[in-house]
Amino acid sequence: MAQISRTVPETMRAIAIDRFGGPDVLTMHTLPVPEVGANEVLIAVHTAEVGGWDAEMRDGSLSDKKPRFPLVLGGGGSGTIAAVGSRVKRFKIGDPVYSFPWDNPKGGFYAEYVAAPAETAAPVPPPLDLAQAGAIPIAALTAIQGIDDALHLKKEERVIILGASGGLGVFAIQFAKLRGARVLAIASGQDGVALARKLGADAAIDGRSDDVAGAAQALAPDGIDAVLALTGGKTLTKCLDTLRRGGRLAYPNGIDPVPRKRRGIKTKPYDGIAGRAQWEHLSRAITAAPLQVPIAAEFPLAEAARAHERLAQGHVVGKVVLRISH
Ligand SMILES: NC(=O)c1ccc[n+]([C@@H]2O[C@H](COP(=O)([O-])OP(=O)(O)OC[C@H]3O[C@@H](n4cnc5c(N)ncnc54)[C@H](OP(=O)(O)O)[C@@H]3O)[C@@H](O)[C@H]2O)c1
């Protein structure tokens, strides 16, 4: 039988959409608290991660199947376990967790409760607290999988991280440094450059105004070994020109425009995934780093539309979050 905390109510506040559209379609709903299945946990949500993918879910551009309205957004976040399915042995009520149940049929993290498959959740690793852990599930998993699984970055290799001051980039810098690589961070604006240096980049420049070729030459006179591209376009073309023969390019699916394949460069598009092994891998790295989590803006649940307006303005340096409980 499922174990359920006595504090779980029947209904909850959730930000959901009843149709695709702009930020104004994000409205407060009262919805039933989702029931916990045998292989699931119910999470009392503390913090929801907000990313560009949420805006694409909201406006319908990410949807390839018939939508189930009202649709609760929020692919990742943190909270404490409020109920445990009958077949789940790894968690108990009260455990702090972070989770990434992408496209969860039972609803996302813009809500007071989420029922998620247990394998999509993991204990919050030290030294993070719930506020920090909730900001990072999709970004940090996708960043570390770029560094370790797509690029297989090794000690002393020279890597360019393009889009280094964005939601994934701020973690990619830290994971690349953890693996002992030499990092050229290509960031956005002087504030982005300053943050990239603070997070440990060996060199950091503004991709729109500084000399990419010169900075790469200074770090790696015989050519850059690898590029992690978190945005596409002209600056990425300049980065690829600095790669040595046999160099590697990795990028998460979604960057725009998609880079063209080049002869002599190993290219790896990939998607972030969240299984038990991936969480353990991430949590070890977070503790070893220890990971810094730059929060650019925080909004209460009721102001989710404002959070999406902030995303749409662009130039978010770090992460945007929704704070659901304290
Ligand atoms: N497939 C997957 O599993 C998966 C998972 C997560 C994310 N993604 C994709 O990964 C990409 C990165 O996500 P994210 O959350 O990190 O996005 P993000 O926060 O928007 O980061 C992209 C960064 O690139 C910067 N940038 C743009 N042009 C630049 C240039 N010429 N020079 C230097 N910096 C530049 C942006 O700065 P400004 O905002 O100042 O322009 C921004 O900081 C997105 O395309 C997303 O869809 C895919």
The ligand as a Tripos MOL2 file, in Angstrom:
@<TRIPOS>MOLECULE
LIG
   48    52     1     0     0
SMALL
NO_CHARGES

@<TRIPOS>ATOM
      1 N1         17.4840   18.5530  -25.7610 N.am      1 LIG1
      2 C1         17.5200   18.7160  -24.4490 C.2       1 LIG1
      3 O1         17.4550   17.7760  -23.6730 O.2       1 LIG1
      4 C2         17.6760   20.1080  -23.9060 C.ar      1 LIG1
      5 C3         17.5960   20.3330  -22.5290 C.ar      1 LIG1
      6 C4         17.7910   21.6200  -22.0500 C.ar      1 LIG1
      7 C5         18.0510   22.6540  -22.9430 C.ar      1 LIG1
      8 N2         18.0940   22.4020  -24.2750 N.ar      1 LIG1
      9 C6         18.4220   23.4800  -25.2320 C.3       1 LIG1
     10 O2         19.7260   23.9430  -24.9090 O.3       1 LIG1
     11 C7         19.8470   25.3090  -25.2710 C.3       1 LIG1
     12 C8         20.4320   26.0770  -24.0900 C.3       1 LIG1
     13 O3         19.4780   26.1250  -23.0420 O.3       1 LIG1
     14 P1         19.6160   27.2240  -21.9030 P.3       1 LIG1
     15 O4         18.5370   26.9840  -20.9210 O.co2     1 LIG1
     16 O5         21.0290   27.2890  -21.4400 O.co2     1 LIG1
     17 O6         19.2760   28.5660  -22.7510 O.3       1 LIG1
     18 P2         19.6590   30.0360  -22.3830 P.3       1 LIG1
     19 O7         19.5910   30.2440  -20.9050 O.co2     1 LIG1
     20 O8         18.8750   30.9300  -23.2690 O.co2     1 LIG1
     21 O9         21.2070   30.1320  -22.7890 O.3       1 LIG1
     22 C9         21.6800   30.4160  -24.0710 C.3       1 LIG1
     23 C10        22.7110   31.4870  -23.8480 C.3       1 LIG1
     24 O10        23.3920   31.7780  -25.0700 O.3       1 LIG1
     25 C11        23.6580   33.1830  -25.0710 C.3       1 LIG1
     26 N3         24.0520   33.6190  -26.3900 N.ar      1 LIG1
     27 C12        23.2940   33.7620  -27.4930 C.ar      1 LIG1
     28 N4         24.0740   34.1990  -28.5190 N.ar      1 LIG1
     29 C13        25.3310   34.3360  -28.0230 C.ar      1 LIG1
     30 C14        26.5700   34.7480  -28.5810 C.ar      1 LIG1
     31 N5         26.6650   35.1150  -29.8570 N.pl3     1 LIG1
     32 N6         27.6470   34.7620  -27.7760 N.ar      1 LIG1
     33 C15        27.5730   34.4110  -26.4920 C.ar      1 LIG1
     34 N7         26.4300   33.9920  -25.8950 N.ar      1 LIG1
     35 C16        25.3240   33.9680  -26.6720 C.ar      1 LIG1
     36 C17        22.3710   33.7900  -24.5380 C.3       1 LIG1
     37 O11        22.5770   35.1110  -24.1000 O.3       1 LIG1
     38 P3         21.4120   36.2320  -24.2870 P.3       1 LIG1
     39 O12        20.1670   35.6510  -23.6700 O.co2     1 LIG1
     40 O13        21.9620   37.4090  -23.5610 O.co2     1 LIG1
     41 O14        21.2710   36.4200  -25.7680 O.co2     1 LIG1
     42 C18        22.1170   32.8250  -23.3710 C.3       1 LIG1
     43 O15        22.8360   33.2340  -22.2320 O.3       1 LIG1
     44 C19        18.4470   25.7710  -25.6920 C.3       1 LIG1
     45 O16        18.3800   25.7780  -27.0960 O.3       1 LIG1
     46 C20        17.5400   24.6950  -25.1220 C.3       1 LIG1
     47 O17        16.3580   24.5410  -25.8870 O.3       1 LIG1
     48 C21        17.9200   21.1580  -24.7790 C.ar      1 LIG1
@<TRIPOS>BOND
     1     1     2 1
     2     2     3 2
     3     2     4 1
     4     4     5 ar
     5     4    48 ar
     6     5     6 ar
     7     6     7 ar
     8     7     8 ar
     9     8     9 1
    10     8    48 ar
    11     9    10 1
    12     9    46 1
    13    10    11 1
    14    11    12 1
    15    11    44 1
    16    12    13 1
    17    13    14 1
    18    14    15 2
    19    14    16 1
    20    14    17 1
    21    17    18 1
    22    18    19 2
    23    18    20 1
    24    18    21 1
    25    21    22 1
    26    22    23 1
    27    23    24 1
    28    23    42 1
    29    24    25 1
    30    25    26 1
    31    25    36 1
    32    26    27 ar
    33    26    35 ar
    34    27    28 ar
    35    28    29 ar
    36    29    30 ar
    37    29    35 ar
    38    30    31 1
    39    30    32 ar
    40    32    33 ar
    41    33    34 ar
    42    34    35 ar
    43    36    37 1
    44    36    42 1
    45    37    38 1
    46    38    39 2
    47    38    40 1
    48    38    41 1
    49    42    43 1
    50    44    45 1
    51    44    46 1
    52    46    47 1
@<TRIPOS>SUBSTRUCTURE
     1 LIG1         1 GROUP 0 **** ****
